């Protein structure tokens, strides 16, 4: 049987998010240039620009997939492949069930990182094991698990974000990988980009069976492949294979885009870009000094 591999960044924010910065056209242009086959705009609790991005994705040679990062009562949840905004502030398991009813896949983003509204482990709906092997007291109380001979029919998530490029340490990513492996969930990697240059910094390779080329792959094919677990994550290595094109390419695309769409926006974008470069440099210097101090404390 024929098969093809597509590269997708399933967690990206546009300027429709309160904390996003770039328009979807620029994100799509950049994603295509660095070699992605799809990018899912997952703005916070709004879906309008994501749907528009999915509608125009083919103009950039990309697979169009809508999505949203919804705020549940227990933390953030990615709804990928849905056309409507899920209800907000509902329990995690209810939101997962809603996503499934509307044809999407439910992916846990940056799990366990409470400072970024990541869900706690006990709130991710997973069925109890009959023998209780390996279960902690906390896991026995997870949301959605009802006593039924030790087994529960719960609306499980479809995948777990096991590599989020915005986590400053590897601890949460490692913990997410362990959780996904323990429960047999597919692993997803994503950039969680809020700025253009970070799009694709981490991404997921999805293997699609029954297709001769990427051009023949549909959004439904990608969703089915995620459900089936035919995923591989990239982004653990630094720099990853796309890194060389990110920063220089992103700067050029920003300049070109804002030049086309208006001088005022171009000047604003240029100022913002300079501020971001300075801020990034300051963070890098600060982190380097902090790490050096830690190393010295270990050897002294």
N, C-alpha and C positions, 0 to 999 in steps of 0.2 A: 504494500500500500504506500502511496506517495505521502510525503509529509514535508512540512516547512516550519521553520522557526521564525517567530516574530519577536521583536524587541519592543517592550512597552514600559513607559513610566506611568504607573497608575495613580499617582498622588501628586498633583501639581496645582498651585493656586494662581489665579489671575487677579487682575485689578478689581474684580467683582467681590473678592474677599476683603474684609476690613484690613487685613494685613498683607494683601497681595500688591503687586506693583506693575505688572505688564499686561497689555491687552492680549486677547487670545490669538489674534492674527500673528503677532510677533512670537508668541510661544510656539505656535504651529510651524512657523517658518524656521525657527531655530531647531525644533525637534527633528524636522525633516533633514536639515543640513547636517546635524551630527549623527544621523543614521538610525534614529528611532523609527519604528513602523507605526506607533500609536502613542498618544499621550492623553491621559484622562484628566480633564480639569475638574478638580474636586474642591470647589470653594466652600467656605463655611456657611452652611445653612441657606444657601441660595444656589439655584440650578440654571438660571437663565443663560448665562454666558457659556456654561458647559454644554448645554443643548445646542447653542449656536455654533460652538466650536466643533461639535460632532457633525453638524450639518455641512460645514464648509471644509472638513478635514480632507476630503478627497481632492480638493483643489491643491493641496500641498503633498499629495501622494500618500496620505496617512489614513489609517482605519479610524473611523469616527465612533467614539464610545463616550456617552455622557456619564456623569457621576456627580456625587456630592459628598462632602464630609459633614455628617449630621451630628448634632449635639444630642445625645441621649441623656437619660437620667443618671447614667453611670459612667459616661465618658464618650469620647468621639468614636464614630464608626463610619467606614467608607461604604457607600452604596454605589456600586459600579454597574452601569448598564440600565439604570432606571430613567424614566422620562418625567417623573414627577418628584416633587420634594416630599421626603418621608416626614411623618409627624415628628416634631421636636419634643425633647424632654420626656420621652416615653422610656420605659424600662428597656434594657439592652435586648433581652430575648424577644420582646414584642417588636422592636425595630428590625431585628434580624428576620422575623417572620414576615413583616411588611415588605421588606426588600425581596424576599423570595416570592411572595405573592405577586409582585410587580415585575418579575422576570430578571431581577438583578442578582449580583453576588455580594455577599457581606464580608468585608475584609477588616480585620482589627488593625488600626494604625497605631504606631508607636505605643504598644501595650505597656502597661504598668508604670508609665512615666506620668505621674500625677501632675507635675508642674506644667504639662502640656495637655492636660485633660485625657490622658491615656486611661483606659479602663483597668480596674483592679482585677486580678486573676479570678477572685471569687465571683465576680459579676459576669464572667464570660460563660454563656450557657453550654455546658457539656454534660453528657449523660454519665451517671455513676457507673462504676464497674460492679458486676454482680458479686465478685469476691472481695471488693474493697481494696485490692492490692495496690499499694503505692498511693492511696488516697489519704490526704491529711484531713483534719477536722474542718479546716476552712473550705477545702474543695468539696466536702460533703454537703456544704451549705450553699453551693453555687446557685445563682438565679436560674429559675426555670426547671429545676430538678424536683420532681414530686415523687414521694414514696410510692413505689409500684413494684414490689418485689425486688427492690434494689436497682431497678432499671427505669429509665425515664425517656419519654419521647419528647425531646426538646428541639427547638429550632437552632441547630448548630450553625456557627459561622462557616464560611467557605474557605477562608484562608487567613493567614496571620502575616502581618508585615514583620518579617524577621530581620530585615536590614533597612533602617531608616537613616538616610544620609545626614540628617540634621542632629542626630544624637552625638553629644560631645565625647562620650566614652562608649566603649563597647559593651558595658555591663548589661544595659537594657536589651540590646540586640541579642546578646548571648542568651539572656533569660527568655526572650521571645522565641529563639530557635529551640530551646529545650522544651518550652511549652508546646510548640507546634509539633515537635517530634513525639512528645509523650502522647498527644491526642490524635496523631495522624493527619494533621492539617497541612495543606500545601503552604510553602513559604513564598513570600512576595518581597521583592526589594523595590524601594521607591525613593525618589529624591526629596519629596515633601517640599519642593522648591517654591519659594516666595519671590525669588529674583530670577531673571532670565538665565544668568550664567550657571545656575545650579540645576537647571532642567536636565535630566538624564544622568546626573551625577551617580545615582544608583538606579537600576532598572531591572526588569524581569524578562527573561527569555521564556516564551511560551511555545510549546511544540504543538502544531496543528496537524492532525492526520486527515488524509483525504483531499488535500489541496496541492496543486502543482506549483503555485507561486504565491508570494505575499499579496499580489494584486487580487487574488481570488479569495482571500481570507475576509470574513465578515466579522462584525462585532459579536454576533452570537457564537461564532467559532471560538473567539478568544474567551468568552465567558464560560463556554462548555469546557475548554481546556483548563481553565483555572479550577473549575469544579472537580475535574478529573485528576488534578494534581500534576499535570505535565508542565511543571514550571522549574526554572533555574534562576537563581539570583546572581546578580553581578553588582559589585560596588564594595566588596570587601578589600580589594587591592587598591593601593593609592600610589600613583594615579591609576584610574581605570582607563580602559581603551579609548574612551571618548574625551578624556580630559584635555588633550592638546587643542581640541577645537572649541572648548567651552568658552574660555575667558576672552581670548582675542576675537574669536568669531562673534560672541555675544555683544561685545562692544561695538563692532562694526555694524551688526544688524540693528542694534538700537539706534545708532546714528542715522543709518539709512532709512529706517522706519519713520523716525520722528521728523526727518527731513521731508519725507513724502507727505506726512500728515499734518504738518504745520510748524512754522518756525517757533512759535511760543512753546509748544510742547517739546520741541527739540532742545531749546535752552533749558527748560525745566528738567528734562531727562539728563542733559549733560551735567547740570549741577548735582542732581541726585547721584549720578554715576560717580562723580568725583568724591562726594561724601561717602558713598559706599566703599570705594577703594580705600579711603583714609580709615574708615571704621574697621574694615577687614584687616588692614595692616596693624592697627592698634590692638585688635583682638589677638592676632597672631603673636605679636610681641609679648602681650600680657600672658598668653597661654605658655609661650616658650619660657618666660621667666619663672612662671609658677611650676612648670615641670622640672626646670633645672633646680629650683629650690627643693622640690620633693626628692630628686635624686641625691642631692647633697645631704639631705636629712637622713637618707637611708645609709649612707656610707660614713657618716660622722657620729 
